[in-house]
Amino acid sequence: MKALICERLSEDLSGLAFKDVPKPEPGPSQIRVKVKAASVNYPDILLCQGKYQLKLTPPFIPGIDIAGHVDALGEGVTGFTQDQAVIGGVRYGGFADYVIVDAGALQPKPETFSFAEAAAYQTAYLTAYVALVRRANLQPGEVLLVHGASGGVGMAAVDVGKALGATVIASSADDRKLDALILYGADYVVNSSQGFKDKVKALTGGRGADVIFDPVGGDIFDESVRCIAFEGRLCVIGFASGRIAQLPTNLALIKGFSLMGVRAGEYGRQFPDRGRENIATIWQWAREGRTHPRIHAEYPLEAAQHAFQALIDRQVLGKIILRPSG
């Protein structure tokens, strides 16, 4: 089969190669899935650069979210049939013609979703759900400020915030994306590159945002702590800006806000029952039409480096999908 292989860790992703590798065989309680679509997530890039929390020794196949058809069932697997359309998540291995997935990590693909939409969904929406529901306890009527709102996880946070009944302020550094965010459901938009503190305060009557969803860090984090409401919750999702910010703890004391780290996968590993509930809930929302991912573009698997670069260059509005040719 064909696969995208990280042969060596590299800042510029030059260690990636598109190669033939043996087709994997499922073990007990595993399923081999023929991949129809796999989504690109920022952790895929960090993993290949050696910057992610999970450290893998090359060679390995990146790729977290997949959708496809059941191709082979391992010993003891029940509840799935040959050629059934399924979706699932893996820690790595998805950017290939075939991937091995634990049966417990797979479920039927919603009929309302295309394969691309299904692949785009789980990691982004699970992150948004864990941040806004499990960690921040976002309530109907509260104000949610979403940074990096034009990216896949940012748009998921906008979508989940609206599903929860919040007033959503979406921020992006690109004016061209702001109108699209309003069409997607945001109540208000701000350009984060032009300073957003005063506008957020004006939009909230001086109070500030109750919950802030920050996958950017750096200067965005610095300004966020100056427009958060008293008893607000600031969710740290990542550091796409490249700089890990430092919190002036006097501001946390004066404003009485909480800083919350969010790792959705680790949350599920620490609390398995809640983790299963989280996944079941986001897919139930999908089946009910409460949430819907936006696909920015689809690339053939062999063009993965171009897809990665588009994400690095912040050219993306939503999610990028890779499609194997096999």
N, C-alpha and C positions, 0 to 999 in steps of 0.2 A: 504494500500500500504506500501511498504518498503521505508525507507528514512534514510539518515545519519543525526542524530540530534546532535547539539552542546548543551549539557545539562548544561554545565558550561564552563566558559572561563578558559583555562589552557595553560601554556607555553609548556608543553610536549604533548598536544593534548589528554590527558587522559579523557577529558570531552566529547569526541565524543562517540556516541553509534549508532548502526544499529538497528532500531526498526520498528514495525508496527505503523502506524499513519493513521487517516482517510483520505480518498481520497478527495482532495479539489474540490469545485464546482465553476465554473466560474460565475462571476457577469456580469453586462452590459459591453459591449465592451471588454470582456476578452475571452481568449481561454484556454481550458485545453489541454496540450500537453502530450502525452505518450512519455517519454524520451527514446531515443535509445542510446544517447551518451551525456556525459557532460565532459567538460575539466576542469582540475585542474589549477587554477591560484594562484599566490603567495598571492594575496589579500584574497583568501579563508582561507589560513592558518593564516594570520594576523587577520582576522575577528574572528576566533575561539580562538585566543590568546588574544583578546581584544586590539590589537595594531593598528587596521586599522582606517582610518579617519571616516568611518561609524561605529557607535557604536550600536550594537544590544544587547538587553537583552535576555539571554537564557530563554527557549529553542527556537532554530531556526534551519532552514535547510540551510546550505551554498550552494554555487554553482551559478555561474554567466552565463556561456555559455552553451546552450543546443541545441540539434538537435533531432527531433523526428517526430511523426505523430499527426495531429489534432485529438483529442479524443472527445471534446465537445465544442460547440460554445455558448457563452453567448448571451444575448439579444442584438440585434442591430448589431451584427457582420456580415459584408459582405466581399466578396472577398476571402473567404477560404472555403474549402470543407472537409467533413469528410475523415479522413485517409490521407490527403495531407501531403507530406513531407515538413517540415518547419525547419527554424533555427531562433534563437532569443537570446536575452540577458535579464537577470533579475538582480536585485540587490542582491537577495538571493533566495534560494528555489530550485535550479536546481539539487541537489544531491538526487533525489527521483525517484520513478517510474512515477510519474505525477507531473506537475508543472503548475501553473496558470501564464499566460503571457498576458500583454496588447496586443490587436490585432495590435496596431501600432508599437509594438516592434518585430513583427514576419514578416518573408518574406519566399517565397518559397526557398527550398534548391536547390542550383545549381546542375544540373544533373551530372556535372563533379566531384563533391565532394562526398566522402563517408560520412556517418553520423559522423564518427570520425573526419574527416577533417573539416566538417562544424562546429562541436562543438569547434574545436581547433582554429577557425579563428577570431571571431569578436573582443574579448577584446584585444588580442595581436596586431592585425593589426590596430585596431582603435587607440590604444596607439601609435604605430609607426607612423601612418598617422598624427595624431594631432601633435605629437612632430616634425616630419620632414617637414610637409607641412604647417600646421597652425601656429606653433610657430617658427620654425627655418628657414622656407622658403628655404629649401635645393634646390640648383640649379644644373642642369646638369654640369658635369665636376668638381664640388666641391668634396672635400675629407671628407668623413664621417667616424668617428671612433666609433665603436659600442662596448661597454663593455658588459660583461655577454652575449656574442653573441651566446653561445650554449644553452641558455634557450629559452623558448617559445617566450617571448617578444623580446629578443635579436635577435633571428633568424628572427622574423617578421621585425625588423628594417633593418637587412641585406637585406631582400627580397624587402622591400619598397624602400630602398636606391638605389638598383640596378634598380628597376622599374623607379625611378626618374632620372636615368642617372648619378649617383654619382660614384666616385671611393671609394670602401668600404674597410676599414681596420677593421677586426674583432678580438676582443681580448677575450681570455679565459685563466683561470688559469690552465687548464688541457691540456697538450701536446697531449693527445690521441684524443682530439676533434678538433684540429686545421686542420687536413687534411679533416675532414668532413665539416668544414666550407668553405674550398676552393671548395670542390665539390658542396656545396650548392650555391656558387656564389660569395663569398668574393674574392676581388682582392688580398688582403694580409692578413696575420694573425700575431698576436703578443701574446706572453705569458705574461699575465698581472702580474703573480706572480714573474716574473724575472726582472721587470722594463721595461717599454715600451716607456718612454719619448724620449730617444735617437733614437730608431728605428722608431718611428712615424716621428720624425724630418728628419731622413735620407730618409724615403720613400717619404717625401713631399718637398725635396730640402731645408730643414731648415725652411720652412714656418709654418708647423704644420697643424692640422686638422681644416677645416672650421666649421664643426659641430661635436659635441661629444654627444653621446647618452649614458647616465649613469644611469642604474638601480641598481648600486652596492653601490656607495657612499664610505665613509671612505677613506682608502689609495688610492683607485682608483681615487676618485675625486681630492685628493691632488695632485697627479701626473698629472692628466688631465689638470689642469690649467697651467701647465708648458709646455704643448705641443699643445696648442690651437693657431690657427692663429690669427693675428690681425683682429679685427672685427669678430671673430668667435662667435659661439653660442653654449653654453653648456646646454644641456637639462637634468634636474634632473627628473628622472623617479621614483626612489625609493632608498631604503637603504638596499639591500640584505646583505651587509656586517655586518649590525647591528650597524654601527656607522654613525651618522649624522655629516658630515664634516662641518668645518668652513671655510669660504672664506676669504683669505687675500685680502682685498679690494684694496690694493696697486697694486696687480697683475692685477686686473680688470681694474684699471686706466691705468697702463703702457701698457697693451696689448690691451686695447680697446675692450674687449669681453663682451658679454651679457650672463647673467645667466637666464635660463628660466625654471620655474616649469611647469610640465605637469601632468594634471589630465584629461584624455580624457572624462570620464563620466561627470565630472563637467563642462568641456568646452561645452559639448552638452546641459547641463541644463542651462548654462548661455546664450548660443546662440543657441536656438532650431533649427532655420533654418539651420545654419551651421552644427549643429549636425546631422541633417537628411541628409545633403549633404555629410558629412564625411562617414556615414554608407553606403549610396547609392554608393559612389565612391569605397570604398574598396570591396564591393560585385560585382560591375561591373568589377573591375580588376580581381577578382576571376573567374568570368564567361568568361572573355577574356583570361584566362590562364596567366596573367601577374604575378600573385603571387600564392604561393602554400605552405601551412603549412607542417611541418614535424612532424609525429607522432612518439614519442619515444616508448611508450608502452601503452597497454590497460589493465585495472584492473577491476574486478567485483566491484560493488558498495560497497559490504561488506568488501572489502580490501582497503577502502579509506585511512586508516591510514598508510598503507604501501606505498601507492602512495604519500601521503603527505611527508612521511619521505624521499622518493627518491628525491623529489624536494628540501627538506631542506638540504640533503647531497650532492646536486649538482651532482647527478648521471645522470641527464637528458640531452638529446640532442634533443630539440624540446619540444613537448607537451605530457602530460600524459592525458589519457582519462579514465573516469569511465563509466562502462556499467551497468545499472540496469538489474536485472534478471527477472523482471516482464513482 
